[in-house]
Amino acid sequence: MSEQTQQRGTSGARRVVVVGAGMAGVQTAVALREQGFTGAVTVIGAEPHQPYDRPPLSKAVLLGKAEGSAFEVDFESLGIELTLGREALGVRTADRELDTESGPVAYDVLVLATGAEPVRLPGTEGVPGVHLLRTLDDAERLRPVLSRQHDIVVVGAGWIGAEFATAAREAGCAVTVVEAADRPLAGALPAEVAAPMAAWYADSGATLRTHARVVRVEPGAVVLDDGARLPAGAVVVGIGARPATDWLSGSGIELGAHGEIVADDRLRASVPDVYAVGDCASFPSARYGERLLVHHWDNALQGPRTVAANIVGEAPAVYDPVPYFWSEQFGRFVQYAGHHASADRLLWRGDPVGPAWTVCWLREDRLVALLAVGRPRDLAQGRRLIEAGTPVDREILADPARPLKEATAR
């Protein structure tokens, strides 16, 4: 990023255009108004629906307990222009124009909040009965599948796969989860932490098949690489997500190794007066000493406040949060805060065979991350310890009968 880009301010902007009407985009627009921005604010979304929250899609909406999850935001009273069903096609940064399928849109400041899109299983695009779960339309297509109690094969035992399997079992479906790795959550957690989670599938009545790859999907069946044929009235693919940034090709905006927009610590992209926030952007973390790409709801909620502050204010606002997310699966509330690396020391707090336990990760004598299963107080207190960055007492940390807040070393 050039020195000129670093020094250029945006406080004189007259029109801010936000691309993306999900959590990150909507919260950016709202934060601009809350922080006193009086210029024009336009939010452009590709979907035709009123902007909505995504977490309920895999739970209440999917099971028919809610019709939708629209944000309770009065865009009109906030003076926010909302343009829906309009796909962004490219950016001409030299002209300060966003190209859309309905024509160009001029901007003074552009905020990119296009989120992520699910990774498709090769060879299954357009195959009947194969589903993704990312949008409201996806959830509405899957809802009658669950109500008919089909045999369902879930491809991928990550967070979204586990959440969907949970909902499908609650609906009374027979569920088989197929995972190429040797354990669930292989990309997120070490083997010793993921191991007790594998038992949750059987406890719920779902079948988990690891070391298994899908060769092809046939009408009514999924064929695995070992020759097994799994009955499948429907197939749900949950093998990950990637930043929705293909449309930025040729824009001059720097993209990273995962296709994400490379932002600085103020969430500015590599060209003047362009910001990036949420699932589509990575940022450098001084706290963890590396660049982070966080695909979770809390990041899409917190980042917009930094973007708005840097557009509106004179003093720079730096973004370096303690990442946080939660997952509800198989009757358990799972929370994670922080960021761990393979070299960090792992410390158990409680018995993983039991209903409630916590895992902590330490870097030298400081807590850098924790995973709490059914222990929300551990999560809340541990998150504060991570934010403080103070040394901790490992003996207290490992004792589930002691509050985590007592672990600050004296």
Order of alpha helices (4+ residues) and beta strands (2+ residues): alpha-beta-alpha-beta-beta-beta-beta-beta-beta-beta-beta-alpha-beta-alpha-beta-alpha-beta-beta-beta-beta-beta-beta-beta-beta-beta-beta-alpha-beta-beta-beta-beta-beta-alpha-alpha
